[in-house]
Amino acid sequence: MPVQDDYKVMLEVFEGPLDLLLYLIKKEEIDIYNIPIEKITTQYMEYLALMRMLDLNIAGEFIVMAATLMMIKSRMLLPVEDRPEMEEEEDDPRWDLVRQLIEYKKFKDAAIELQEREFYQENVFGLGGRNLVLEPDTPDVVLQDVSLFDLISAFSELLKKAKPEQIGEIYSDRWTVADKIDAILRMIGEQKEVRFTSLFAETASRHEIICTFLALLELIRLRQVAARQKERFGEIVIEALVEAAAELAVEE
């Protein structure tokens, strides 16, 4: 169930169902042409359940994709001779999904490349009719922004390790998202950057973990902090965005 709290987190999900599928395929090192549909469907539904629990604004496309995966899964269980006639030419029910993923990945990769070129172009300066491109000094250690699914994956691992809640214990919890926002800001204000796992106490209850995670999502939305990692699926680091925080304070 979503955490009912006076502070409502309104986080737009800018990444869609195909992004989530590509994320799972890459994370599990799966061959995109031979997707284990049962495994991917199970993981997809787990992420969808977590997003619902956090009360994120889930677009209808996520629900449609869930239905599509379930349909493919059911067709995969049927003997070839019992499958609908429309599948005679293409016996593998996964093929339409694979085509969508490959086409989407092409556009996504192209968009990322254009974004990177735009970033470097900002550092091009004319000098005597020549152009100078300022490359980063140590590109191998530049932290990259993490996706929403990276954060949800890390959040899921924390929930699995959360201490069991006793009957009546949840009523004694007084944590709110607003409280946790203040706590995170204080922590990052002192240390400038912290590991994602450091935001959560080892003895934290499930309720406290959820409040802390929602607080982090809200701070990211407000551009007061950024979540980054040095390598794909590596350790997540939360760092302060001082300039953005200052701008927000002026606006308020």
WODAWO-V154184 format. One record per residue. N is the residue number from 0. RES is the residue in one small letter. PHI is phi as a letter, one per 40 degrees, with the letter a starting at -180 (999 if undefined). BURIAL is # if it has 9 or more other C-alpha atoms within 8 Angstrom, else .. D_CENTER is the distance of its C-alpha to the mean C-alpha in Angstrom with 2 decimals. Layout:
N|RES|PHI|BURIAL|D_CENTER ; N|RES|PHI|BURIAL|D_CENTER
//
This chain:
0|m|999|.|19.55 ; 1|p|c|.|17.78 ; 2|v|c|#|19.00 ; 3|q|c|.|21.98 ; 4|d|a|.|22.50 ; 5|d|c|.|24.50 ; 6|y|c|.|21.52 ; 7|k|c|.|19.33 ; 8|v|c|#|15.78 ; 9|m|b|.|15.29 ; 10|l|b|#|11.76 ; 11|e|c|.|11.66 ; 12|v|c|#|8.94 ; 13|f|c|.|9.78 ; 14|e|c|.|8.06 ; 15|g|b|#|10.33 ; 16|p|c|#|11.36 ; 17|l|c|.|12.56 ; 18|d|c|.|9.35 ; 19|l|c|#|8.08 ; 20|l|c|#|11.59 ; 21|l|c|#|11.74 ; 22|y|c|#|8.79 ; 23|l|c|#|10.80 ; 24|i|c|#|13.98 ; 25|k|c|.|13.32 ; 26|k|c|.|12.15 ; 27|e|c|.|15.24 ; 28|e|f|.|17.39 ; 29|i|c|#|18.65 ; 30|d|c|.|21.22 ; 31|i|c|.|19.94 ; 32|y|c|.|23.60 ; 33|n|a|.|23.91 ; 34|i|c|#|20.90 ; 35|p|c|.|21.63 ; 36|i|c|#|20.97 ; 37|e|c|.|21.56 ; 38|k|c|.|19.05 ; 39|i|c|#|16.26 ; 40|t|c|#|17.26 ; 41|t|c|.|17.22 ; 42|q|c|#|13.71 ; 43|y|d|#|12.48 ; 44|m|c|#|14.53 ; 45|e|c|.|13.23 ; 46|y|c|#|9.60 ; 47|l|c|#|11.47 ; 48|a|c|.|13.68 ; 49|l|c|#|11.22 ; 50|m|c|#|9.93 ; 51|r|c|#|13.69 ; 52|m|c|#|14.64 ; 53|l|c|#|12.67 ; 54|d|g|.|14.46 ; 55|l|c|#|11.75 ; 56|n|c|.|13.39 ; 57|i|c|.|12.75 ; 58|a|c|.|14.62 ; 59|g|d|.|17.46 ; 60|e|c|.|16.24 ; 61|f|c|#|13.85 ; 62|i|c|.|17.07 ; 63|v|c|.|19.13 ; 64|m|c|#|17.05 ; 65|a|c|#|17.33 ; 66|a|c|.|21.06 ; 67|t|c|.|21.30 ; 68|l|c|#|19.93 ; 69|m|c|#|22.35 ; 70|m|c|.|25.13 ; 71|i|c|#|24.63 ; 72|k|c|#|24.57 ; 73|s|c|.|27.82 ; 74|r|c|#|29.45 ; 75|m|c|#|28.72 ; 76|l|c|.|30.77 ; 77|l|c|.|33.71 ; 78|p|c|.|36.47 ; 79|v|d|.|36.67 ; 80|e|c|.|39.93 ; 81|d|c|.|38.50 ; 82|r|c|#|35.65 ; 83|p|d|.|36.18 ; 84|e|d|.|38.44 ; 85|m|c|.|35.76 ; 86|e|c|#|34.18 ; 87|e|c|.|37.45 ; 88|e|c|.|36.70 ; 89|e|b|.|33.19 ; 90|d|c|.|33.33 ; 91|d|c|.|29.67 ; 92|p|c|#|27.69 ; 93|r|c|#|24.45 ; 94|w|c|.|25.86 ; 95|d|c|.|24.88 ; 96|l|c|.|21.20 ; 97|v|c|#|21.54 ; 98|r|c|.|23.21 ; 99|q|c|.|20.50 ; 100|l|c|#|17.81 ; 101|i|c|.|20.21 ; 102|e|c|.|21.13 ; 103|y|c|#|17.65 ; 104|k|c|#|16.78 ; 105|k|c|.|20.02 ; 106|f|c|.|19.25 ; 107|k|c|.|15.74 ; 108|d|c|.|17.42 ; 109|a|c|.|20.27 ; 110|a|c|.|18.26 ; 111|i|c|.|16.67 ; 112|e|c|.|20.25 ; 113|l|c|.|21.72 ; 114|q|c|.|19.37 ; 115|e|c|.|20.40 ; 116|r|c|.|24.00 ; 117|e|c|.|23.85 ; 118|f|c|.|22.70 ; 119|y|c|#|25.61 ; 120|q|c|.|27.97 ; 121|e|c|.|27.61 ; 122|n|b|#|29.25 ; 123|v|c|#|32.14 ; 124|f|b|.|35.45 ; 125|g|c|.|38.86 ; 126|l|a|.|41.57 ; 127|g|g|.|44.98 ; 128|g|g|.|43.76 ; 129|r|b|.|41.17 ; 130|n|b|.|37.42 ; 131|l|b|#|35.63 ; 132|v|b|#|31.95 ; 133|l|c|.|30.53 ; 134|e|c|.|28.21 ; 135|p|c|.|26.10 ; 136|d|c|.|28.26 ; 137|t|b|.|25.92 ; 138|p|c|.|23.15 ; 139|d|c|.|22.36 ; 140|v|b|.|21.14 ; 141|v|c|.|19.26 ; 142|l|c|.|15.88 ; 143|q|b|.|13.03 ; 144|d|c|.|10.17 ; 145|v|c|#|6.85 ; 146|s|c|.|3.86 ; 147|l|d|.|1.80 ; 148|f|c|.|2.05 ; 149|d|c|#|4.15 ; 150|l|c|#|4.81 ; 151|i|c|#|5.44 ; 152|s|c|#|7.24 ; 153|a|c|.|9.13 ; 154|f|c|#|9.88 ; 155|s|c|#|11.25 ; 156|e|c|.|13.44 ; 157|l|c|#|14.81 ; 158|l|c|#|15.76 ; 159|k|c|.|17.63 ; 160|k|c|.|19.61 ; 161|a|c|#|20.39 ; 162|k|c|.|24.13 ; 163|p|c|.|25.68 ; 164|e|c|.|26.66 ; 165|q|c|.|30.35 ; 166|i|c|.|31.84 ; 167|g|g|.|32.21 ; 168|e|c|.|30.03 ; 169|i|c|#|27.25 ; 170|y|c|.|29.94 ; 171|s|c|.|30.76 ; 172|d|c|.|27.27 ; 173|r|b|.|27.45 ; 174|w|c|#|23.96 ; 175|t|b|#|22.47 ; 176|v|c|#|19.35 ; 177|a|c|.|21.84 ; 178|d|d|.|23.30 ; 179|k|c|#|20.10 ; 180|i|c|#|19.36 ; 181|d|c|.|22.84 ; 182|a|c|.|22.41 ; 183|i|c|#|19.32 ; 184|l|c|.|21.17 ; 185|r|c|.|24.26 ; 186|m|c|#|22.67 ; 187|i|c|#|21.06 ; 188|g|c|.|24.31 ; 189|e|c|.|26.26 ; 190|q|b|.|24.24 ; 191|k|g|#|22.41 ; 192|e|a|#|19.47 ; 193|v|b|#|18.42 ; 194|r|c|#|16.43 ; 195|f|d|#|13.47 ; 196|t|c|.|15.67 ; 197|s|c|.|18.59 ; 198|l|c|#|17.36 ; 199|f|b|#|18.14 ; 200|a|c|.|21.77 ; 201|e|c|.|22.75 ; 202|t|c|.|24.70 ; 203|a|c|#|22.14 ; 204|s|c|#|22.36 ; 205|r|d|#|19.68 ; 206|h|c|#|20.32 ; 207|e|c|#|20.05 ; 208|i|c|#|16.71 ; 209|i|c|#|15.29 ; 210|c|c|#|17.10 ; 211|t|c|#|15.90 ; 212|f|c|#|12.18 ; 213|l|c|#|12.93 ; 214|a|c|#|15.06 ; 215|l|c|#|12.51 ; 216|l|c|#|10.27 ; 217|e|c|#|13.69 ; 218|l|c|#|14.75 ; 219|i|c|#|11.91 ; 220|r|c|.|12.86 ; 221|l|c|.|16.42 ; 222|r|f|#|15.91 ; 223|q|c|#|17.71 ; 224|v|b|#|15.32 ; 225|a|b|#|12.81 ; 226|a|b|#|10.35 ; 227|r|b|#|11.49 ; 228|q|a|#|12.48 ; 229|k|c|#|15.70 ; 230|e|a|.|14.77 ; 231|r|d|.|12.14 ; 232|f|g|.|10.86 ; 233|g|c|.|13.24 ; 234|e|c|#|13.68 ; 235|i|c|#|11.48 ; 236|v|b|#|13.94 ; 237|i|b|#|14.08 ; 238|e|b|#|16.83 ; 239|a|c|#|18.90 ; 240|l|b|#|19.29 ; 241|v|c|.|22.98 ; 242|e|c|.|24.00 ; 243|a|c|#|21.39 ; 244|a|c|#|22.31 ; 245|a|c|.|25.96 ; 246|e|c|.|25.62 ; 247|l|c|#|23.99 ; 248|a|c|.|26.88 ; 249|v|c|.|29.41 ; 250|e|c|.|28.07 ; 251|e|c|.|28.22
//
